[in-house]
Amino acid sequence: MEIPRQLQLAPLLAMKSFFLFGPRSTGKTTLIRQQLKGNATVIDLLDSRLYLRLSRSPQDLQGLIAANPSDIIVVDEIQRIPELLNEIHRLIETEKLTFLLTGSSARKLRRGNANLLAGRVWETKMFPLIYKEISNFDLNRYLRYGGLPAVYLSRFPEEELEAYVNTYLKEEILAEGLIRRLPPFSRFLDSIALSNAEMINFTKLANDCQVSPSTVTEYVSLLEDTLVGFLLPAWTASKKRKAIKTGKFYFCDPGLTHALAGTETLDRNTNLYGKSFEQFIGMELRAYLSYQRKKLPLTYWRSKNGHEVDFLIGTRTAIEVKASKRVTKNDFRGLKYLNEEGVFQRLILVSQDPVSSLSDGILTLPWQQFLTELWQDRFV
Protein backbone atom coordinates (compact mmCIF):
# COMPACT_ATOMS: atom_id res chain seq x y z
CA MET A 1 0.00 0.00 0.00
CA GLU A 2 1.44 3.35 -1.05
CA ILE A 3 0.37 6.45 0.85
CA PRO A 4 0.37 9.87 -0.85
CA ARG A 5 2.79 12.04 1.10
CA GLN A 6 2.54 15.70 2.01
CA LEU A 7 6.06 16.55 0.89
CA GLN A 8 5.98 17.56 -2.79
CA LEU A 9 9.29 17.19 -4.62
CA ALA A 10 8.49 18.74 -8.02
CA PRO A 11 7.83 22.31 -6.77
CA LEU A 12 11.05 22.21 -4.75
CA LEU A 13 13.15 20.94 -7.64
CA ALA A 14 11.67 23.57 -9.94
CA MET A 15 13.46 26.12 -7.73
CA LYS A 16 16.78 24.45 -6.92
CA SER A 17 18.72 21.24 -6.43
CA PHE A 18 18.01 19.72 -3.00
CA PHE A 19 19.37 17.49 -0.30
CA LEU A 20 16.55 15.25 1.01
CA PHE A 21 17.44 13.90 4.43
CA GLY A 22 15.29 11.71 6.65
CA PRO A 23 15.56 8.79 9.08
CA ARG A 24 15.91 5.37 7.48
CA SER A 25 12.58 3.79 6.46
CA THR A 26 10.55 7.01 6.31
CA GLY A 27 9.83 6.34 2.63
CA LYS A 28 12.25 8.54 0.66
CA THR A 29 12.75 5.98 -2.11
CA THR A 30 9.01 5.33 -2.39
CA LEU A 31 8.36 9.08 -2.56
CA ILE A 32 10.81 9.46 -5.44
CA ARG A 33 9.20 6.56 -7.30
CA GLN A 34 5.71 8.01 -6.76
CA GLN A 35 6.42 11.62 -7.67
CA LEU A 36 9.36 11.55 -10.10
CA LYS A 37 8.58 8.39 -12.06
CA GLY A 38 9.75 8.81 -15.64
CA ASN A 39 11.22 12.25 -14.97
CA ALA A 40 14.41 11.33 -13.14
CA THR A 41 17.60 9.35 -13.54
CA VAL A 42 18.22 7.47 -10.29
CA ILE A 43 21.76 6.63 -9.17
CA ASP A 44 21.28 4.19 -6.27
CA LEU A 45 24.44 3.93 -4.18
CA LEU A 46 23.06 0.88 -2.40
CA ASP A 47 23.66 -0.92 -5.70
CA SER A 48 27.06 -2.49 -5.03
CA ARG A 49 28.14 -2.21 -8.68
CA LEU A 50 27.43 1.51 -8.86
CA TYR A 51 28.92 2.04 -5.42
CA LEU A 52 32.22 0.36 -6.34
CA ARG A 53 32.43 2.09 -9.72
CA LEU A 54 31.76 5.60 -8.42
CA SER A 55 33.93 5.09 -5.34
CA ARG A 56 36.87 4.40 -7.65
CA SER A 57 35.98 7.00 -10.28
CA PRO A 58 33.56 9.77 -9.20
CA GLN A 59 34.01 11.34 -12.64
CA ASP A 60 32.07 8.39 -14.13
CA LEU A 61 28.90 10.05 -12.81
CA GLN A 62 28.71 12.29 -15.87
CA GLY A 63 28.80 9.30 -18.21
CA LEU A 64 26.05 7.52 -16.30
CA ILE A 65 23.88 10.62 -16.53
CA ALA A 66 24.61 11.06 -20.26
CA ALA A 67 23.54 7.46 -20.89
CA ASN A 68 20.19 8.09 -19.16
CA PRO A 69 19.37 11.78 -19.69
CA SER A 70 16.45 13.35 -17.80
CA ASP A 71 15.39 16.58 -16.16
CA ILE A 72 16.33 15.51 -12.63
CA ILE A 73 19.22 13.41 -11.34
CA VAL A 74 18.61 11.52 -8.09
CA VAL A 75 21.62 10.25 -6.15
CA ASP A 76 20.31 7.98 -3.40
CA GLU A 77 22.33 7.55 -0.16
CA ILE A 78 24.81 10.28 -1.08
CA GLN A 79 26.59 9.97 2.28
CA ARG A 80 28.08 6.67 1.08
CA ILE A 81 30.39 8.52 -1.35
CA PRO A 82 30.92 12.10 -0.14
CA GLU A 83 33.56 12.61 -2.86
CA LEU A 84 30.76 12.62 -5.45
CA LEU A 85 29.71 16.06 -4.23
CA ASN A 86 32.68 17.69 -5.97
CA GLU A 87 31.56 16.16 -9.27
CA ILE A 88 27.95 17.17 -8.61
CA HIS A 89 29.13 20.71 -7.88
CA ARG A 90 30.86 20.79 -11.25
CA LEU A 91 27.83 19.43 -13.12
CA ILE A 92 25.50 21.95 -11.52
CA GLU A 93 27.80 24.75 -12.57
CA THR A 94 28.74 23.59 -16.07
CA GLU A 95 25.74 21.54 -17.21
CA LYS A 96 23.01 23.33 -15.21
CA LEU A 97 21.67 19.97 -14.01
CA THR A 98 19.14 19.62 -11.19
CA PHE A 99 19.98 17.09 -8.47
CA LEU A 100 18.04 15.48 -5.65
CA LEU A 101 20.56 14.05 -3.18
CA THR A 102 19.04 11.75 -0.58
CA GLY A 103 20.41 10.24 2.59
CA SER A 104 19.59 9.06 6.09
CA SER A 105 22.55 10.86 7.64
CA ALA A 106 24.44 14.06 7.06
CA ARG A 107 27.04 13.05 9.62
CA LYS A 108 29.60 11.61 7.23
CA LEU A 109 29.23 14.62 4.98
CA ARG A 110 29.71 17.18 7.76
CA ARG A 111 32.38 15.30 9.68
CA GLY A 112 34.33 14.42 6.55
CA ASN A 113 34.57 18.04 5.40
CA ALA A 114 32.63 17.16 2.27
CA ASN A 115 31.63 19.78 -0.25
CA LEU A 116 28.11 20.65 0.96
CA LEU A 117 27.43 22.77 -2.12
CA ALA A 118 26.62 25.91 -0.14
CA GLY A 119 24.25 28.15 -2.07
CA ARG A 120 23.83 25.63 -4.87
CA VAL A 121 21.73 23.03 -3.08
CA TRP A 122 19.00 23.64 -0.51
CA GLU A 123 17.84 21.14 2.09
CA THR A 124 14.54 19.53 3.02
CA LYS A 125 13.64 16.70 5.37
CA MET A 126 11.28 13.76 5.38
CA PHE A 127 9.49 12.50 8.48
CA PRO A 128 7.41 9.48 9.47
CA LEU A 129 3.78 9.43 8.41
CA ILE A 130 1.65 12.30 9.70
CA TYR A 131 -2.03 12.56 10.58
CA LYS A 132 -2.99 14.17 7.28
CA GLU A 133 -1.44 11.35 5.25
CA ILE A 134 -3.21 8.43 6.96
CA SER A 135 -6.83 7.60 6.13
CA ASN A 136 -8.81 6.13 9.04
CA PHE A 137 -6.12 7.38 11.42
CA ASP A 138 -5.89 5.27 14.60
CA LEU A 139 -4.42 7.43 17.36
CA ASN A 140 -3.82 4.60 19.82
CA ARG A 141 -2.03 2.51 17.19
CA TYR A 142 0.10 5.50 16.21
CA LEU A 143 1.05 6.36 19.79
CA ARG A 144 2.08 2.75 20.44
CA TYR A 145 3.78 1.82 17.16
CA GLY A 146 4.59 5.15 15.53
CA GLY A 147 4.48 6.34 11.95
CA LEU A 148 7.31 4.60 10.10
CA PRO A 149 5.39 3.36 7.02
CA ALA A 150 6.59 -0.24 7.19
CA VAL A 151 5.62 -0.37 10.87
CA TYR A 152 2.28 1.45 10.85
CA LEU A 153 0.99 -0.61 7.91
CA SER A 154 2.33 -3.95 9.14
CA ARG A 155 0.35 -6.81 10.63
CA PHE A 156 3.37 -7.37 12.88
CA PRO A 157 4.48 -3.90 14.03
CA GLU A 158 6.45 -5.19 17.04
CA GLU A 159 8.60 -7.34 14.75
CA GLU A 160 9.20 -4.42 12.37
CA LEU A 161 10.25 -2.14 15.23
CA GLU A 162 12.58 -4.75 16.72
CA ALA A 163 14.23 -5.25 13.33
CA TYR A 164 14.62 -1.48 12.91
CA VAL A 165 16.25 -1.07 16.31
CA ASN A 166 18.61 -4.03 16.00
CA THR A 167 19.48 -3.79 12.32
CA TYR A 168 19.69 -0.05 11.79
CA LEU A 169 20.09 1.76 15.09
CA LYS A 170 22.70 -0.63 16.40
CA GLU A 171 24.38 -2.84 13.80
CA GLU A 172 24.30 -0.47 10.82
CA ILE A 173 25.43 2.57 12.78
CA LEU A 174 28.33 0.47 14.05
CA ALA A 175 29.10 -0.85 10.55
CA GLU A 176 29.11 2.68 9.14
CA GLY A 177 31.81 3.60 11.62
CA LEU A 178 29.64 6.18 13.37
CA ILE A 179 30.40 4.61 16.77
CA ARG A 180 33.37 2.58 17.99
CA ARG A 181 31.73 0.13 20.38
CA LEU A 182 28.19 -1.20 20.41
CA PRO A 183 27.56 -2.11 24.11
CA PRO A 184 27.83 1.42 25.57
CA PHE A 185 25.79 2.83 22.69
CA SER A 186 23.09 0.21 23.29
CA ARG A 187 22.96 1.16 26.98
CA PHE A 188 22.71 4.80 25.98
CA LEU A 189 19.75 4.10 23.66
CA ASP A 190 17.92 2.23 26.42
CA SER A 191 18.54 5.04 28.92
CA ILE A 192 17.63 7.97 26.70
CA ALA A 193 14.44 6.22 25.57
CA LEU A 194 13.28 6.36 29.19
CA SER A 195 14.00 10.11 29.18
CA ASN A 196 12.09 10.84 26.00
CA ALA A 197 10.19 14.17 26.10
CA GLU A 198 12.17 15.28 29.14
CA MET A 199 14.98 17.76 29.74
CA ILE A 200 18.21 16.00 28.91
CA ASN A 201 20.57 15.28 31.82
CA PHE A 202 23.97 14.44 30.36
CA THR A 203 25.53 13.54 33.71
CA LYS A 204 22.78 11.11 34.67
CA LEU A 205 22.83 9.49 31.23
CA ALA A 206 26.62 9.13 31.45
CA ASN A 207 26.33 7.38 34.83
CA ASP A 208 23.58 5.08 33.55
CA CYS A 209 25.61 4.16 30.47
CA GLN A 210 28.99 3.93 32.24
CA VAL A 211 30.58 6.39 29.83
CA SER A 212 31.81 9.96 30.08
CA PRO A 213 29.46 12.97 29.66
CA SER A 214 31.42 13.91 26.53
CA THR A 215 30.60 10.49 25.03
CA VAL A 216 26.92 11.01 25.80
CA THR A 217 27.13 14.40 24.09
CA GLU A 218 28.63 12.67 21.05
CA TYR A 219 25.88 10.01 21.07
CA VAL A 220 23.13 12.65 21.21
CA SER A 221 24.79 14.45 18.32
CA LEU A 222 24.83 11.16 16.40
CA LEU A 223 21.07 10.71 16.88
CA GLU A 224 20.50 14.25 15.66
CA ASP A 225 22.77 13.82 12.63
CA THR A 226 21.02 10.60 11.63
CA LEU A 227 17.65 12.33 12.28
CA VAL A 228 16.64 9.57 14.68
CA GLY A 229 16.13 12.10 17.46
CA PHE A 230 16.24 15.83 18.08
CA LEU A 231 16.86 18.32 20.85
CA LEU A 232 14.07 20.83 21.35
CA PRO A 233 15.79 24.01 22.53
CA ALA A 234 14.45 26.14 25.36
CA TRP A 235 13.00 29.60 24.80
CA THR A 236 14.88 31.79 27.26
CA ALA A 237 13.68 35.31 26.43
CA SER A 238 11.04 35.47 29.18
CA LYS A 239 11.38 38.54 31.38
CA LYS A 240 8.90 38.05 34.23
CA ARG A 241 10.01 34.50 35.06
CA LYS A 242 13.52 33.22 34.58
CA ALA A 243 13.64 30.36 32.09
CA ILE A 244 15.54 27.09 32.20
CA LYS A 245 18.05 26.79 29.36
CA THR A 246 18.28 22.98 29.09
CA GLY A 247 16.83 21.39 25.95
CA LYS A 248 14.40 18.48 25.83
CA PHE A 249 15.11 15.31 23.83
CA TYR A 250 12.63 13.51 21.60
CA PHE A 251 13.00 10.50 19.34
CA CYS A 252 11.62 11.01 15.85
CA ASP A 253 8.87 8.43 16.36
CA PRO A 254 6.91 7.13 19.40
CA GLY A 255 7.06 3.52 18.22
CA LEU A 256 10.85 3.70 18.13
CA THR A 257 10.82 5.15 21.65
CA HIS A 258 8.69 2.27 22.96
CA ALA A 259 10.80 -0.36 21.21
CA LEU A 260 13.94 0.96 22.90
CA ALA A 261 12.27 1.44 26.29
CA GLY A 262 10.75 -2.05 26.26
CA THR A 263 7.16 -0.82 26.46
CA GLU A 264 4.71 -3.73 26.35
CA THR A 265 1.40 -1.90 26.68
CA LEU A 266 0.46 1.77 26.52
CA ASP A 267 -2.22 2.56 29.10
CA ARG A 268 -3.88 5.91 28.51
CA ASN A 269 -4.02 6.54 32.28
CA THR A 270 -0.23 6.68 32.57
CA ASN A 271 2.35 9.44 32.25
CA LEU A 272 3.93 7.46 29.39
CA TYR A 273 0.74 7.85 27.33
CA GLY A 274 0.81 11.60 27.92
CA LYS A 275 4.44 11.80 26.78
CA SER A 276 3.63 9.82 23.63
CA PHE A 277 0.73 12.13 22.81
CA GLU A 278 2.99 15.16 23.34
CA GLN A 279 5.64 13.56 21.12
CA PHE A 280 3.04 12.95 18.40
CA ILE A 281 1.96 16.62 18.35
CA GLY A 282 5.63 17.70 18.36
CA MET A 283 6.32 15.48 15.34
CA GLU A 284 3.38 17.01 13.49
CA LEU A 285 4.66 20.52 14.21
CA ARG A 286 8.15 19.67 12.95
CA ALA A 287 6.78 18.13 9.76
CA TYR A 288 4.47 21.08 9.17
CA LEU A 289 7.23 23.67 9.55
CA SER A 290 9.55 21.69 7.28
CA TYR A 291 7.12 20.67 4.53
CA GLN A 292 5.54 24.13 4.37
CA ARG A 293 9.00 25.78 4.34
CA LYS A 294 8.21 27.89 7.42
CA LYS A 295 11.48 29.34 8.68
CA LEU A 296 10.46 29.61 12.33
CA PRO A 297 12.14 27.98 15.34
CA LEU A 298 10.33 25.33 17.37
CA THR A 299 11.13 25.63 21.07
CA TYR A 300 9.59 25.06 24.51
CA TRP A 301 9.43 27.13 27.71
CA ARG A 302 9.96 26.15 31.33
CA SER A 303 10.43 28.56 34.19
CA LYS A 304 12.66 28.01 37.20
CA ASN A 305 9.45 27.51 39.20
CA GLY A 306 8.36 24.63 36.96
CA HIS A 307 5.74 26.37 34.80
CA GLU A 308 5.97 24.90 31.31
CA VAL A 309 4.52 25.18 27.78
CA ASP A 310 5.32 22.29 25.47
CA PHE A 311 5.87 23.94 22.06
CA LEU A 312 6.46 27.48 20.82
CA ILE A 313 6.47 28.38 17.13
CA GLY A 314 8.67 31.44 16.89
CA THR A 315 6.90 34.07 18.97
CA ARG A 316 3.62 33.51 17.14
CA THR A 317 1.99 30.48 18.72
CA ALA A 318 2.34 28.76 22.11
CA ILE A 319 0.93 25.24 22.33
CA GLU A 320 0.31 23.18 25.46
CA VAL A 321 -0.52 19.49 24.93
CA LYS A 322 -2.68 17.43 27.29
CA ALA A 323 -3.84 13.86 26.74
CA SER A 324 -6.85 14.31 29.02
CA LYS A 325 -10.35 13.75 27.67
CA ARG A 326 -11.61 16.67 29.74
CA VAL A 327 -9.50 19.74 30.37
CA THR A 328 -9.36 21.37 33.81
CA LYS A 329 -8.24 24.77 35.10
CA ASN A 330 -4.81 23.38 35.99
CA ASP A 331 -4.18 22.55 32.32
CA PHE A 332 -4.14 26.27 31.47
CA ARG A 333 -1.58 27.26 34.09
CA GLY A 334 1.59 27.23 31.93
CA LEU A 335 -0.08 29.17 29.11
CA LYS A 336 -1.43 31.78 31.53
CA TYR A 337 2.01 32.40 33.03
CA LEU A 338 3.58 32.59 29.59
CA ASN A 339 0.88 35.01 28.46
CA GLU A 340 2.11 37.49 31.07
CA GLU A 341 5.18 37.96 28.89
CA GLY A 342 2.97 39.65 26.28
CA VAL A 343 4.93 38.09 23.42
CA PHE A 344 2.88 35.34 21.78
CA GLN A 345 0.07 36.08 19.36
CA ARG A 346 -1.85 32.84 19.99
CA LEU A 347 -2.17 30.54 22.96
CA ILE A 348 -3.59 27.07 22.24
CA LEU A 349 -4.37 24.11 24.48
CA VAL A 350 -4.51 20.88 22.46
CA SER A 351 -6.17 17.90 24.10
CA GLN A 352 -8.43 14.89 23.60
CA ASP A 353 -11.39 16.85 24.96
CA PRO A 354 -13.92 17.00 22.09
CA VAL A 355 -15.14 20.49 23.07
CA SER A 356 -13.44 23.60 21.69
CA SER A 357 -13.59 26.88 23.61
CA LEU A 358 -11.99 30.31 24.02
CA SER A 359 -11.31 31.69 27.49
CA ASP A 360 -8.92 34.40 28.71
CA GLY A 361 -7.27 34.48 25.30
CA ILE A 362 -6.54 30.73 25.29
CA LEU A 363 -8.06 28.63 22.52
CA THR A 364 -8.85 25.02 23.49
CA LEU A 365 -9.02 22.62 20.56
CA PRO A 366 -9.49 18.87 20.06
CA TRP A 367 -6.30 17.49 18.57
CA GLN A 368 -7.96 16.53 15.26
CA GLN A 369 -9.25 20.07 14.71
CA PHE A 370 -5.92 21.56 15.71
CA LEU A 371 -3.98 19.46 13.19
CA THR A 372 -6.49 20.11 10.41
CA GLU A 373 -6.30 23.87 10.95
CA LEU A 374 -2.53 23.78 11.41
CA TRP A 375 -2.10 22.38 7.88
CA GLN A 376 -4.47 25.09 6.66
CA ASP A 377 -1.96 27.67 7.96
CA ARG A 378 -4.37 29.01 10.57
CA PHE A 379 -1.84 29.32 13.37
CA VAL A 380 1.45 30.38 11.75
PEBELGI-V775995 format. One record per residue. RES is the residue in one letter. SS is DSSP state (@ for helix, = for strand, . for the rest). D_CENTER is the distance of its C-alpha to the mean C-alpha in Angstrom with 1 decimal. Layout:
res->RES ss->SS d_center->D_CENTER
res->RES ss->SS d_center->D_CENTER
//
This chain:
res->M ss->. d_center->22.7
res->E ss->. d_center->20.6
res->I ss->. d_center->18.5
res->P ss->. d_center->18.5
res->R ss->. d_center->15.0
res->Q ss->. d_center->14.4
res->L ss->. d_center->13.4
res->Q ss->. d_center->16.9
res->L ss->@ d_center->17.7
res->A ss->@ d_center->21.4
res->P ss->@ d_center->21.4
res->L ss->@ d_center->19.0
res->L ss->@ d_center->21.3
res->A ss->. d_center->24.3
res->M ss->. d_center->23.5
res->K ss->. d_center->22.4
res->S ss->= d_center->21.2
res->F ss->= d_center->17.4
res->F ss->= d_center->15.0
res->L ss->= d_center->12.3
res->F ss->= d_center->9.6
res->G ss->= d_center->7.1
res->P ss->. d_center->7.3
res->R ss->. d_center->10.9
res->S ss->. d_center->12.2
res->T ss->. d_center->9.8
res->G ss->. d_center->13.0
res->K ss->@ d_center->13.2
res->T ss->@ d_center->16.9
res->T ss->@ d_center->17.7
res->L ss->@ d_center->16.5
res->I ss->@ d_center->18.7
res->R ss->@ d_center->21.5
res->Q ss->@ d_center->21.4
res->Q ss->@ d_center->21.2
res->L ss->@ d_center->23.0
res->K ss->. d_center->25.6
res->G ss->. d_center->28.8
res->N ss->. d_center->27.6
res->A ss->= d_center->25.9
res->T ss->= d_center->27.1
res->V ss->= d_center->24.6
res->I ss->= d_center->24.9
res->D ss->= d_center->23.2
res->L ss->. d_center->23.1
res->L ss->. d_center->22.8
res->D ss->. d_center->26.4
res->S ss->@ d_center->28.5
res->R ss->@ d_center->31.2
res->L ss->@ d_center->29.2
res->Y ss->@ d_center->27.4
res->L ss->@ d_center->30.8
res->R ss->@ d_center->32.4
res->L ss->@ d_center->29.9
res->S ss->@ d_center->29.6
res->R ss->@ d_center->33.3
res->S ss->. d_center->33.7
res->P ss->. d_center->30.8
res->Q ss->. d_center->33.4
res->D ss->@ d_center->33.7
res->L ss->@ d_center->30.6
res->Q ss->@ d_center->32.9
res->G ss->@ d_center->35.3
res->L ss->@ d_center->32.7
res->I ss->@ d_center->31.5
res->A ss->@ d_center->35.2
res->A ss->@ d_center->35.9
res->N ss->. d_center->33.3
res->P ss->. d_center->33.1
res->S ss->. d_center->30.6
res->D ss->. d_center->29.0
res->I ss->= d_center->25.5
res->I ss->= d_center->24.9
res->V ss->= d_center->21.8
res->V ss->= d_center->21.3
res->D ss->= d_center->19.0
res->E ss->. d_center->17.6
res->I ss->@ d_center->18.9
res->Q ss->@ d_center->18.1
res->R ss->@ d_center->21.0
res->I ss->@ d_center->23.6
res->P ss->. d_center->22.7
res->E ss->. d_center->26.3
res->L ss->@ d_center->25.9
res->L ss->@ d_center->24.3
res->N ss->@ d_center->27.7
res->E ss->@ d_center->29.2
res->I ss->@ d_center->26.5
res->H ss->@ d_center->27.2
res->R ss->@ d_center->30.9
res->L ss->@ d_center->30.4
res->I ss->@ d_center->28.5
res->E ss->@ d_center->31.3
res->T ss->@ d_center->34.3
res->E ss->@ d_center->33.4
res->K ss->. d_center->31.1
res->L ss->. d_center->28.7
res->T ss->= d_center->25.3
res->F ss->= d_center->22.5
res->L ss->= d_center->19.1
res->L ss->= d_center->17.8
res->T ss->= d_center->15.0
res->G ss->= d_center->13.5
res->S ss->. d_center->11.1
res->S ss->. d_center->11.9
res->A ss->. d_center->13.3
res->R ss->@ d_center->15.1
res->K ss->@ d_center->18.3
res->L ss->@ d_center->18.6
res->R ss->@ d_center->18.3
res->R ss->@ d_center->20.3
res->G ss->. d_center->22.9
res->N ss->. d_center->23.7
res->A ss->. d_center->23.0
res->N ss->. d_center->23.8
res->L ss->. d_center->20.6
res->L ss->. d_center->22.7
res->A ss->. d_center->22.4
res->G ss->. d_center->23.4
res->R ss->. d_center->23.8
res->V ss->= d_center->20.2
res->W ss->= d_center->17.4
res->E ss->= d_center->13.7
res->T ss->= d_center->11.1
res->K ss->= d_center->7.7
res->M ss->= d_center->7.3
res->F ss->. d_center->5.3
res->P ss->. d_center->7.5
res->L ss->. d_center->10.6
res->I ss->. d_center->11.2
res->Y ss->@ d_center->14.6
res->K ss->@ d_center->16.2
res->E ss->@ d_center->15.8
res->I ss->. d_center->17.5
res->S ss->. d_center->21.3
res->N ss->. d_center->22.9
res->F ss->. d_center->19.7
res->D ss->. d_center->20.4
res->L ss->@ d_center->18.7
res->N ss->@ d_center->20.2
res->R ss->@ d_center->19.1
res->Y ss->@ d_center->15.5
res->L ss->@ d_center->15.6
res->R ss->@ d_center->17.3
res->Y ss->@ d_center->15.8
res->G ss->. d_center->12.3
res->G ss->. d_center->11.2
res->L ss->. d_center->11.2
res->P ss->@ d_center->14.1
res->A ss->@ d_center->16.5
res->V ss->@ d_center->16.2
res->Y ss->@ d_center->16.4
res->L ss->. d_center->19.3
res->S ss->. d_center->21.1
res->R ss->. d_center->24.4
res->F ss->. d_center->23.5
res->P ss->@ d_center->19.9
res->E ss->@ d_center->20.9
res->E ss->@ d_center->22.1
res->E ss->@ d_center->19.0
res->L ss->@ d_center->16.8
res->E ss->@ d_center->19.5
res->A ss->@ d_center->19.7
res->Y ss->@ d_center->16.0
res->V ss->@ d_center->16.4
res->N ss->@ d_center->19.7
res->T ss->@ d_center->19.5
res->Y ss->@ d_center->16.2
res->L ss->@ d_center->15.0
res->K ss->@ d_center->18.6
res->E ss->@ d_center->21.0
res->E ss->@ d_center->19.1
res->I ss->@ d_center->17.7
res->L ss->@ d_center->21.3
res->A ss->@ d_center->22.7
res->E ss->. d_center->20.7
res->G ss->. d_center->22.3
res->L ss->. d_center->19.2
res->I ss->. d_center->21.0
res->R ss->. d_center->24.7
res->R ss->. d_center->25.3
res->L ss->@ d_center->23.6
res->P ss->@ d_center->25.3
res->P ss->@ d_center->24.0
res->F ss->@ d_center->20.4
res->S ss->@ d_center->20.8
res->R ss->@ d_center->22.3
res->F ss->@ d_center->19.5
res->L ss->@ d_center->16.9
res->D ss->@ d_center->19.3
res->S ss->@ d_center->19.8
res->I ss->@ d_center->16.4
res->A ss->@ d_center->15.5
res->L ss->. d_center->18.5
res->S ss->. d_center->17.3
res->N ss->. d_center->13.9
res->A ss->. d_center->13.7
res->E ss->= d_center->16.6
res->M ss->= d_center->17.7
res->I ss->. d_center->17.5
res->N ss->. d_center->21.0
res->F ss->@ d_center->21.3
res->T ss->@ d_center->25.0
res->K ss->@ d_center->24.7
res->L ss->@ d_center->22.0
res->A ss->@ d_center->24.3
res->N ss->@ d_center->27.2
res->D ss->@ d_center->25.6
res->C ss->@ d_center->24.5
res->Q ss->. d_center->27.8
res->V ss->. d_center->26.4
res->S ss->. d_center->26.6
res->P ss->@ d_center->24.3
res->S ss->@ d_center->23.7
res->T ss->@ d_center->22.5
res->V ss->@ d_center->20.0
res->T ss->@ d_center->18.8
res->E ss->@ d_center->18.5
res->Y ss->@ d_center->16.6
res->V ss->@ d_center->14.0
res->S ss->@ d_center->13.8
res->L ss->@ d_center->13.5
res->L ss->@ d_center->10.4
res->E ss->@ d_center->8.8
res->D ss->@ d_center->10.5
res->T ss->. d_center->9.6
res->L ss->. d_center->5.7
res->V ss->. d_center->6.8
res->G ss->= d_center->6.6
res->F ss->= d_center->7.0
res->L ss->= d_center->10.3
res->L ss->= d_center->11.1
res->P ss->. d_center->14.3
res->A ss->= d_center->17.6
res->W ss->. d_center->19.6
res->T ss->. d_center->23.0
res->A ss->. d_center->25.2
res->S ss->. d_center->26.9
res->K ss->. d_center->30.7
res->K ss->. d_center->32.3
res->R ss->. d_center->30.3
res->K ss->. d_center->29.0
res->A ss->= d_center->25.3
res->I ss->. d_center->23.7
res->K ss->. d_center->21.7
res->T ss->. d_center->19.6
res->G ss->. d_center->15.8
res->K ss->= d_center->14.1
res->F ss->= d_center->11.7
res->Y ss->= d_center->9.1
res->F ss->= d_center->7.8
res->C ss->. d_center->4.7
res->D ss->. d_center->7.8
res->P ss->@ d_center->11.3
res->G ss->@ d_center->13.3
res->L ss->@ d_center->12.1
res->T ss->@ d_center->13.0
res->H ss->@ d_center->16.3
res->A ss->@ d_center->17.1
res->L ss->@ d_center->17.0
res->A ss->@ d_center->18.8
res->G ss->. d_center->21.4
res->T ss->. d_center->21.2
res->E ss->. d_center->24.0
res->T ss->. d_center->24.1
res->L ss->. d_center->22.2
res->D ss->. d_center->25.0
res->R ss->. d_center->24.2
res->N ss->. d_center->26.8
res->T ss->. d_center->24.8
res->N ss->@ d_center->22.6
res->L ss->@ d_center->20.0
res->Y ss->@ d_center->19.8
res->G ss->@ d_center->19.4
res->K ss->@ d_center->16.5
res->S ss->@ d_center->14.8
res->F ss->@ d_center->15.6
res->E ss->@ d_center->14.3
res->Q ss->@ d_center->10.9
res->F ss->@ d_center->11.0
res->I ss->@ d_center->12.1
res->G ss->@ d_center->9.5
res->M ss->@ d_center->6.7
res->E ss->@ d_center->9.3
res->L ss->@ d_center->10.0
res->R ss->@ d_center->6.8
res->A ss->@ d_center->7.2
res->Y ss->@ d_center->10.9
res->L ss->@ d_center->11.0
res->S ss->@ d_center->9.4
res->Y ss->@ d_center->11.4
res->Q ss->. d_center->14.4
res->R ss->. d_center->14.5
res->K ss->. d_center->15.1
res->K ss->. d_center->15.5
res->L ss->. d_center->15.4
res->P ss->. d_center->13.9
res->L ss->= d_center->12.2
res->T ss->= d_center->14.2
res->Y ss->= d_center->16.3
res->W ss->= d_center->20.0
res->R ss->= d_center->22.3
res->S ss->= d_center->26.0
res->K ss->. d_center->28.2
res->N ss->. d_center->29.9
res->G ss->. d_center->26.8
res->H ss->. d_center->26.1
res->E ss->= d_center->22.4
res->V ss->= d_center->20.2
res->D ss->= d_center->16.7
res->F ss->= d_center->15.0
res->L ss->= d_center->16.6
res->I ss->= d_center->15.9
res->G ss->. d_center->18.0
res->T ss->. d_center->21.4
res->R ss->. d_center->21.5
res->T ss->= d_center->20.1
res->A ss->= d_center->20.0
res->I ss->= d_center->18.5
res->E ss->= d_center->19.7
res->V ss->= d_center->18.5
res->K ss->. d_center->21.2
res->A ss->. d_center->21.5
res->S ss->. d_center->25.2
res->K ss->. d_center->27.2
res->R ss->. d_center->29.5
res->V ss->. d_center->28.7
res->T ss->. d_center->31.1
res->K ss->@ d_center->32.2
res->N ss->@ d_center->30.4
res->D ss->@ d_center->27.0
res->F ss->@ d_center->27.8
res->R ss->@ d_center->28.7
res->G ss->@ d_center->25.6
res->L ss->@ d_center->25.4
res->K ss->@ d_center->29.2
res->Y ss->@ d_center->29.2
res->L ss->@ d_center->26.4
res->N ss->@ d_center->28.5
res->E ss->. d_center->31.3
res->E ss->. d_center->29.6
res->G ss->. d_center->30.3
res->V ss->. d_center->27.1
res->F ss->. d_center->24.8
res->Q ss->. d_center->25.8
res->R ss->= d_center->24.4
res->L ss->= d_center->24.1
res->I ss->= d_center->22.5
res->L ss->= d_center->22.7
res->V ss->= d_center->20.6
res->S ss->= d_center->22.1
res->Q ss->. d_center->23.5
res->D ss->. d_center->26.8
res->P ss->. d_center->28.0
res->V ss->. d_center->30.0
res->S ss->. d_center->28.8
res->S ss->= d_center->30.8
res->L ss->= d_center->31.2
res->S ss->= d_center->32.9
res->D ss->. d_center->33.4
res->G ss->. d_center->30.8
res->I ss->= d_center->28.0
res->L ss->= d_center->26.8
res->T ss->= d_center->26.1
res->L ss->= d_center->24.2
res->P ss->= d_center->23.5
res->W ss->@ d_center->19.8
res->Q ss->@ d_center->20.5
res->Q ss->@ d_center->22.4
res->F ss->@ d_center->19.8
res->L ss->@ d_center->17.1
res->T ss->@ d_center->19.8
res->E ss->@ d_center->20.9
res->L ss->@ d_center->17.6
res->W ss->. d_center->17.1
res->Q ss->. d_center->20.8
res->D ss->. d_center->20.0
res->R ss->. d_center->22.3
res->F ss->. d_center->20.6
res->V ss->. d_center->19.4
//
